[in-house]
Amino acid sequence: MVRYFAYGSNLLGERMRERGAEYFSARPAVLRDYRLTFDKPARDGTARANVRRAIGARVHGVLYELARGGLEALQLFQAGYELADVLVECTRVDGGVEVLTARTFMARAERPAAAPPAPSYVSTILEGVRQHGLPEPARDDVLRAAHKKEKKDP
């Protein structure tokens, strides 16, 4: 079993299963000292989600406990990303917070995407936010990051 922190389109459970990444559990989690960006270039010229170090910021996502081979299955769909070890916070049943180690994908350092994310891609991420009951700031962060990318482009 391996823990995987998702923050982009892999928030959507159906997407995980389509990609062959079966999981035992999925629960809301927070990655501290990172911010959500849309700066990873995709093959179609649009931007994909990424996380970048930013002290004091946070990224809402989902912590999956993957079945054997799940992470390897996901790697086939994550061209241009590298696996990284991170610490995420999850709320316990008793209301406390536990910090757990997880793996996540971060874009390799390359030239940032020139275009904003596709609306359908942003919609997929927002559906994953809804599916897992992430808090309202998660939705706001996705929209703000996507909008910020649009404003930077001519």
CYANA upper distance limits for C-alpha pairs under 8 A (distance plus 0.5 A):
  1 MET  CA     65 GLU  CA      6.85
  1 MET  CA     66 LEU  CA      6.16
  1 MET  CA     67 ALA  CA      6.03
  1 MET  CA     68 ARG  CA      6.34
  2 VAL  CA     65 GLU  CA      6.20
  2 VAL  CA     66 LEU  CA      5.92
  2 VAL  CA     67 ALA  CA      7.77
  2 VAL  CA     68 ARG  CA      8.13
  2 VAL  CA     71 LEU  CA      8.08
  2 VAL  CA    102 ALA  CA      7.87
  2 VAL  CA    103 ARG  CA      8.33
  3 ARG  CA     63 LEU  CA      7.00
  3 ARG  CA     64 TYR  CA      6.10
  3 ARG  CA     65 GLU  CA      5.11
  3 ARG  CA     66 LEU  CA      6.69
  3 ARG  CA    101 THR  CA      7.73
  3 ARG  CA    102 ALA  CA      5.25
  3 ARG  CA    103 ARG  CA      6.72
  4 TYR  CA     63 LEU  CA      6.12
  4 TYR  CA     64 TYR  CA      5.61
  4 TYR  CA     65 GLU  CA      6.90
  4 TYR  CA     66 LEU  CA      7.47
  4 TYR  CA     71 LEU  CA      8.05
  4 TYR  CA    102 ALA  CA      5.72
  4 TYR  CA    103 ARG  CA      5.33
  4 TYR  CA    104 THR  CA      6.24
  5 PHE  CA     29 ALA  CA      8.22
  5 PHE  CA     61 GLY  CA      7.13
  5 PHE  CA     62 VAL  CA      6.12
  5 PHE  CA     63 LEU  CA      5.06
  5 PHE  CA     64 TYR  CA      6.81
  5 PHE  CA     88 VAL  CA      8.30
  5 PHE  CA    102 ALA  CA      6.61
  5 PHE  CA    103 ARG  CA      6.59
  5 PHE  CA    104 THR  CA      5.65
  6 ALA  CA     10 ASN  CA      6.17
  6 ALA  CA     11 LEU  CA      6.03
  6 ALA  CA     61 GLY  CA      6.02
  6 ALA  CA     62 VAL  CA      5.75
  6 ALA  CA     63 LEU  CA      6.97
  6 ALA  CA     64 TYR  CA      8.03
  6 ALA  CA    104 THR  CA      7.12
  7 TYR  CA     11 LEU  CA      6.48
  7 TYR  CA     49 ALA  CA      8.12
  7 TYR  CA     50 ASN  CA      8.47
  7 TYR  CA     59 VAL  CA      7.81
  7 TYR  CA     60 HIS  CA      7.27
  7 TYR  CA     61 GLY  CA      5.12
  7 TYR  CA     62 VAL  CA      7.22
  7 TYR  CA    125 ILE  CA      8.38
  8 GLY  CA     48 ARG  CA      8.42
  8 GLY  CA     49 ALA  CA      6.03
  8 GLY  CA     50 ASN  CA      8.02
  8 GLY  CA     61 GLY  CA      8.48
  8 GLY  CA    125 ILE  CA      6.06
  9 SER  CA     15 ARG  CA      7.82
  9 SER  CA    121 TYR  CA      7.55
  9 SER  CA    122 VAL  CA      8.49
  9 SER  CA    124 THR  CA      6.31
  9 SER  CA    125 ILE  CA      5.26
  9 SER  CA    128 GLY  CA      7.65
 10 ASN  CA     15 ARG  CA      6.45
 10 ASN  CA     16 MET  CA      6.30
 10 ASN  CA    125 ILE  CA      8.12
 10 ASN  CA    128 GLY  CA      8.12
 11 LEU  CA     15 ARG  CA      8.30
 11 LEU  CA     16 MET  CA      8.31
 11 LEU  CA     61 GLY  CA      7.44
 11 LEU  CA     62 VAL  CA      6.80
 11 LEU  CA    125 ILE  CA      6.85
 11 LEU  CA    128 GLY  CA      5.09
 11 LEU  CA    129 VAL  CA      7.25
 11 LEU  CA    132 HIS  CA      8.42
 12 LEU  CA     16 MET  CA      7.14
 12 LEU  CA    124 THR  CA      7.55
 12 LEU  CA    125 ILE  CA      7.42
 12 LEU  CA    127 GLU  CA      7.21
 12 LEU  CA    128 GLY  CA      4.63
 12 LEU  CA    129 VAL  CA      8.26
 12 LEU  CA    131 GLN  CA      7.57
 13 GLY  CA     17 ARG  CA      6.93
 13 GLY  CA    128 GLY  CA      7.71
 14 GLU  CA     18 GLU  CA      6.56
 15 ARG  CA     19 ARG  CA      6.70
 16 MET  CA     20 GLY  CA      7.00
 16 MET  CA     21 ALA  CA      5.65
 16 MET  CA     22 GLU  CA      7.34
 16 MET  CA     74 LEU  CA      8.28
 17 ARG  CA     21 ALA  CA      5.77
 17 ARG  CA     22 GLU  CA      6.08
 19 ARG  CA     73 ALA  CA      6.94
 19 ARG  CA     74 LEU  CA      6.76
 19 ARG  CA     77 PHE  CA      8.11
 20 GLY  CA     70 GLY  CA      7.00
 20 GLY  CA     73 ALA  CA      6.19
 20 GLY  CA     74 LEU  CA      7.78
 21 ALA  CA     66 LEU  CA      7.19
 21 ALA  CA     67 ALA  CA      7.64
 21 ALA  CA     69 GLY  CA      7.80
 21 ALA  CA     70 GLY  CA      4.53
 21 ALA  CA     71 LEU  CA      7.18
 21 ALA  CA     73 ALA  CA      6.39
 21 ALA  CA     74 LEU  CA      6.84
 22 GLU  CA     66 LEU  CA      6.48
 22 GLU  CA     67 ALA  CA      6.01
 22 GLU  CA     70 GLY  CA      6.46
 23 TYR  CA     64 TYR  CA      6.85
 23 TYR  CA     65 GLU  CA      6.00
 23 TYR  CA     66 LEU  CA      4.62
 23 TYR  CA     67 ALA  CA      5.68
 23 TYR  CA     70 GLY  CA      7.94
 24 PHE  CA     64 TYR  CA      7.88
 24 PHE  CA     65 GLU  CA      6.00
 24 PHE  CA     66 LEU  CA      6.57
 24 PHE  CA     67 ALA  CA      7.04
 25 SER  CA     63 LEU  CA      8.48
 25 SER  CA     64 TYR  CA      6.12
 25 SER  CA     65 GLU  CA      5.81
 25 SER  CA     66 LEU  CA      8.09
 26 ALA  CA     62 VAL  CA      6.65
 26 ALA  CA     63 LEU  CA      6.02
 26 ALA  CA     64 TYR  CA      4.92
 26 ALA  CA     65 GLU  CA      7.09
 26 ALA  CA    132 HIS  CA      8.41
 27 ARG  CA     62 VAL  CA      5.86
 27 ARG  CA     63 LEU  CA      5.85
 27 ARG  CA     64 TYR  CA      7.21
 27 ARG  CA     90 CYS  CA      8.07
 27 ARG  CA    132 HIS  CA      7.59
 28 PRO  CA     60 HIS  CA      7.83
 28 PRO  CA     61 GLY  CA      6.38
 28 PRO  CA     62 VAL  CA      5.07
 28 PRO  CA     63 LEU  CA      6.67
 28 PRO  CA     90 CYS  CA      6.97
 28 PRO  CA     91 THR  CA      8.32
 28 PRO  CA    132 HIS  CA      7.30
 28 PRO  CA    133 GLY  CA      8.15
 28 PRO  CA    134 LEU  CA      6.72
 29 ALA  CA     60 HIS  CA      6.52
 29 ALA  CA     61 GLY  CA      5.83
 29 ALA  CA     62 VAL  CA      5.73
 29 ALA  CA     63 LEU  CA      6.24
 29 ALA  CA     88 VAL  CA      6.63
 29 ALA  CA     89 GLU  CA      5.90
 29 ALA  CA     90 CYS  CA      5.26
 29 ALA  CA     91 THR  CA      8.05
 30 VAL  CA     58 ARG  CA      7.00
 30 VAL  CA     59 VAL  CA      6.13
 30 VAL  CA     60 HIS  CA      5.15
 30 VAL  CA     61 GLY  CA      6.56
 30 VAL  CA     62 VAL  CA      8.38
 30 VAL  CA     88 VAL  CA      5.92
 30 VAL  CA     89 GLU  CA      5.62
 30 VAL  CA     90 CYS  CA      7.24
 31 LEU  CA     58 ARG  CA      6.01
 31 LEU  CA     59 VAL  CA      5.56
 31 LEU  CA     60 HIS  CA      6.97
 31 LEU  CA     61 GLY  CA      8.09
 31 LEU  CA     86 VAL  CA      8.13
 31 LEU  CA     87 LEU  CA      7.19
 31 LEU  CA     88 VAL  CA      5.30
 31 LEU  CA     89 GLU  CA      7.12
 32 ARG  CA     55 ILE  CA      8.29
 32 ARG  CA     56 GLY  CA      7.52
 32 ARG  CA     57 ALA  CA      6.62
 32 ARG  CA     58 ARG  CA      4.92
 32 ARG  CA     59 VAL  CA      7.06
 32 ARG  CA     87 LEU  CA      8.41
 32 ARG  CA     88 VAL  CA      7.52
 32 ARG  CA     89 GLU  CA      8.43
 33 ASP  CA     53 ARG  CA      6.47
 33 ASP  CA     54 ALA  CA      5.51
 33 ASP  CA     55 ILE  CA      4.77
 33 ASP  CA     56 GLY  CA      5.55
 33 ASP  CA     57 ALA  CA      5.30
 33 ASP  CA     58 ARG  CA      6.04
 34 TYR  CA     51 VAL  CA      6.55
 34 TYR  CA     52 ARG  CA      5.80
 34 TYR  CA     53 ARG  CA      4.83
 34 TYR  CA     54 ALA  CA      5.14
 34 TYR  CA     55 ILE  CA      7.08
 34 TYR  CA     56 GLY  CA      8.11
 34 TYR  CA     57 ALA  CA      5.88
 34 TYR  CA     58 ARG  CA      5.74
 34 TYR  CA     59 VAL  CA      6.72
 35 ARG  CA     51 VAL  CA      5.98
 35 ARG  CA     52 ARG  CA      5.99
 35 ARG  CA     53 ARG  CA      6.99
 35 ARG  CA     54 ALA  CA      6.39
 35 ARG  CA     57 ALA  CA      6.06
 35 ARG  CA     58 ARG  CA      6.03
 35 ARG  CA     59 VAL  CA      6.07
 36 LEU  CA     49 ALA  CA      7.45
 36 LEU  CA     50 ASN  CA      6.44
 36 LEU  CA     51 VAL  CA      5.25
 36 LEU  CA     52 ARG  CA      7.19
 36 LEU  CA     58 ARG  CA      8.38
 36 LEU  CA     59 VAL  CA      6.48
 36 LEU  CA    141 ASP  CA      7.68
 36 LEU  CA    142 VAL  CA      7.72
 36 LEU  CA    145 ALA  CA      6.97
 37 THR  CA     49 ALA  CA      6.25
 37 THR  CA     50 ASN  CA      5.68
 37 THR  CA     51 VAL  CA      6.28
 37 THR  CA     52 ARG  CA      7.48
 37 THR  CA    145 ALA  CA      6.00
 37 THR  CA    146 ALA  CA      7.97
 37 THR  CA    149 LYS  CA      8.47
 38 PHE  CA     47 ALA  CA      5.93
 38 PHE  CA     48 ARG  CA      5.69
 38 PHE  CA     49 ALA  CA      4.96
 38 PHE  CA     50 ASN  CA      6.33
 38 PHE  CA    113 ALA  CA      8.28
 38 PHE  CA    116 PRO  CA      7.65
 38 PHE  CA    117 PRO  CA      7.14
 38 PHE  CA    145 ALA  CA      6.98
 38 PHE  CA    146 ALA  CA      6.77
 38 PHE  CA    149 LYS  CA      7.01
 39 ASP  CA     47 ALA  CA      6.05
 39 ASP  CA     48 ARG  CA      6.78
 39 ASP  CA     49 ALA  CA      7.17
 39 ASP  CA     50 ASN  CA      7.02
 39 ASP  CA    112 PRO  CA      5.47
 39 ASP  CA    113 ALA  CA      5.55
 39 ASP  CA    149 LYS  CA      8.19
 40 LYS  CA     47 ALA  CA      5.85
 40 LYS  CA     48 ARG  CA      5.45
 40 LYS  CA     49 ALA  CA      6.88
 40 LYS  CA     50 ASN  CA      6.78
 40 LYS  CA     80 GLY  CA      8.34
 40 LYS  CA    107 ALA  CA      6.56
 40 LYS  CA    112 PRO  CA      6.38
 40 LYS  CA    113 ALA  CA      5.99
 41 PRO  CA     45 GLY  CA      6.79
 41 PRO  CA     46 THR  CA      6.65
 41 PRO  CA     47 ALA  CA      5.40
 41 PRO  CA     48 ARG  CA      6.73
 41 PRO  CA    111 ARG  CA      8.31
 41 PRO  CA    112 PRO  CA      6.71
 41 PRO  CA    113 ALA  CA      4.67
 41 PRO  CA    114 ALA  CA      7.90
 42 ALA  CA     46 THR  CA      5.97
 42 ALA  CA     47 ALA  CA      6.17
 42 ALA  CA     48 ARG  CA      6.69
 42 ALA  CA    113 ALA  CA      7.92
 45 GLY  CA    113 ALA  CA      7.59
 45 GLY  CA    114 ALA  CA      7.67
 45 GLY  CA    115 ALA  CA      6.89
 46 THR  CA    113 ALA  CA      7.08
 46 THR  CA    114 ALA  CA      7.64
 46 THR  CA    115 ALA  CA      5.42
 46 THR  CA    116 PRO  CA      6.10
 46 THR  CA    117 PRO  CA      5.60
 46 THR  CA    118 ALA  CA      6.67
 47 ALA  CA    113 ALA  CA      5.81
 47 ALA  CA    114 ALA  CA      7.89
 47 ALA  CA    115 ALA  CA      6.47
 47 ALA  CA    116 PRO  CA      5.78
 47 ALA  CA    117 PRO  CA      4.85
 47 ALA  CA    118 ALA  CA      7.78
 48 ARG  CA    117 PRO  CA      6.49
 48 ARG  CA    121 TYR  CA      8.45
 50 ASN  CA    105 PHE  CA      8.34
 50 ASN  CA    106 MET  CA      6.38
 50 ASN  CA    107 ALA  CA      6.61
 51 VAL  CA     59 VAL  CA      8.30
 51 VAL  CA    106 MET  CA      6.68
 51 VAL  CA    107 ALA  CA      8.28
 52 ARG  CA    106 MET  CA      8.36
 59 VAL  CA    138 ALA  CA      7.87
 59 VAL  CA    141 ASP  CA      8.41
 60 HIS  CA    134 LEU  CA      7.74
 60 HIS  CA    138 ALA  CA      5.92
 61 GLY  CA    129 VAL  CA      8.12
 61 GLY  CA    134 LEU  CA      7.91
 61 GLY  CA    138 ALA  CA      8.23
 62 VAL  CA    132 HIS  CA      8.01
 63 LEU  CA    102 ALA  CA      8.24
 66 LEU  CA     70 GLY  CA      5.96
 66 LEU  CA     71 LEU  CA      7.54
 69 GLY  CA     73 ALA  CA      6.70
 70 GLY  CA     74 LEU  CA      6.87
 71 LEU  CA     75 GLN  CA      6.80
 72 GLU  CA     76 LEU  CA      7.49
 73 ALA  CA     77 PHE  CA      8.15
 74 LEU  CA     78 GLN  CA      7.07
 75 GLN  CA     79 ALA  CA      7.85
 78 GLN  CA     82 GLU  CA      8.47
 78 GLN  CA    105 PHE  CA      8.11
 80 GLY  CA    107 ALA  CA      6.28
 80 GLY  CA    108 ARG  CA      6.37
 81 TYR  CA    105 PHE  CA      6.08
 81 TYR  CA    106 MET  CA      5.63
 81 TYR  CA    107 ALA  CA      4.59
 81 TYR  CA    108 ARG  CA      5.95
 82 GLU  CA    105 PHE  CA      5.87
 82 GLU  CA    106 MET  CA      5.89
 82 GLU  CA    107 ALA  CA      6.62
 82 GLU  CA    108 ARG  CA      6.72
 83 LEU  CA    103 ARG  CA      6.82
 83 LEU  CA    104 THR  CA      6.05
 83 LEU  CA    105 PHE  CA      5.14
 83 LEU  CA    106 MET  CA      6.89
 84 ALA  CA    103 ARG  CA      6.01
 84 ALA  CA    104 THR  CA      5.92
 84 ALA  CA    105 PHE  CA      6.58
 84 ALA  CA    106 MET  CA      7.20
 85 ASP  CA    101 THR  CA      7.42
 85 ASP  CA    102 ALA  CA      6.31
 85 ASP  CA    103 ARG  CA      5.19
 85 ASP  CA    104 THR  CA      7.03
 86 VAL  CA    101 THR  CA      6.27
 86 VAL  CA    102 ALA  CA      5.92
 86 VAL  CA    103 ARG  CA      6.54
 86 VAL  CA    104 THR  CA      7.52
 87 LEU  CA     99 VAL  CA      6.81
 87 LEU  CA    100 LEU  CA      6.01
 87 LEU  CA    101 THR  CA      5.11
 87 LEU  CA    102 ALA  CA      6.64
 88 VAL  CA     99 VAL  CA      6.02
 88 VAL  CA    100 LEU  CA      5.93
 88 VAL  CA    101 THR  CA      6.89
 88 VAL  CA    102 ALA  CA      7.46
 89 GLU  CA     97 VAL  CA      6.85
 89 GLU  CA     98 GLU  CA      6.13
 89 GLU  CA     99 VAL  CA      5.04
 89 GLU  CA    100 LEU  CA      6.91
 90 CYS  CA     97 VAL  CA      6.10
 90 CYS  CA     98 GLU  CA      5.92
 90 CYS  CA     99 VAL  CA      6.97
 90 CYS  CA    100 LEU  CA      8.12
 91 THR  CA     95 GLY  CA      6.47
 91 THR  CA     96 GLY  CA      6.26
 91 THR  CA     97 VAL  CA      5.03
 91 THR  CA     98 GLU  CA      6.83
 92 ARG  CA     96 GLY  CA      5.69
 92 ARG  CA     97 VAL  CA      6.11
 92 ARG  CA     98 GLU  CA      7.03
114 ALA  CA    153 ASP  CA      7.48
115 ALA  CA    149 LYS  CA      8.10
115 ALA  CA    150 GLU  CA      7.78
115 ALA  CA    153 ASP  CA      7.12
116 PRO  CA    146 ALA  CA      7.23
116 PRO  CA    149 LYS  CA      5.87
116 PRO  CA    150 GLU  CA      5.63
116 PRO  CA    153 ASP  CA      8.00
117 PRO  CA    121 TYR  CA      7.06
117 PRO  CA    122 VAL  CA      7.23
117 PRO  CA    146 ALA  CA      7.01
117 PRO  CA    149 LYS  CA      8.31
118 ALA  CA    122 VAL  CA      7.00
119 PRO  CA    123 SER  CA      6.62
120 SER  CA    124 THR  CA      6.73
121 TYR  CA    125 ILE  CA      6.99
122 VAL  CA    126 LEU  CA      6.72
122 VAL  CA    142 VAL  CA      8.03
122 VAL  CA    143 LEU  CA      8.39
122 VAL  CA    146 ALA  CA      7.99
123 SER  CA    127 GLU  CA      6.57
124 THR  CA    128 GLY  CA      6.89
125 ILE  CA    129 VAL  CA      6.84
125 ILE  CA    142 VAL  CA      8.35
126 LEU  CA    130 ARG  CA      6.79
126 LEU  CA    139 ARG  CA      6.89
126 LEU  CA    142 VAL  CA      7.95
127 GLU  CA    131 GLN  CA      6.48
128 GLY  CA    132 HIS  CA      6.75
129 VAL  CA    133 GLY  CA      6.68
129 VAL  CA    134 LEU  CA      5.79
129 VAL  CA    138 ALA  CA      7.48
129 VAL  CA    139 ARG  CA      7.13
130 ARG  CA    134 LEU  CA      6.89
134 LEU  CA    138 ALA  CA      6.72
134 LEU  CA    139 ARG  CA      8.34
135 PRO  CA    139 ARG  CA      7.83
136 GLU  CA    140 ASP  CA      6.87
137 PRO  CA    141 ASP  CA      6.43
138 ALA  CA    142 VAL  CA      6.91
139 ARG  CA    143 LEU  CA      6.86
140 ASP  CA    144 ARG  CA      6.45
141 ASP  CA    145 ALA  CA      6.50
142 VAL  CA    146 ALA  CA      6.62
143 LEU  CA    147 HIS  CA      6.43
144 ARG  CA    148 LYS  CA      6.41
145 ALA  CA    149 LYS  CA      6.81
146 ALA  CA    150 GLU  CA      7.00
147 HIS  CA    151 LYS  CA      6.78
148 LYS  CA    152 LYS  CA      6.92
149 LYS  CA    153 ASP  CA      7.23
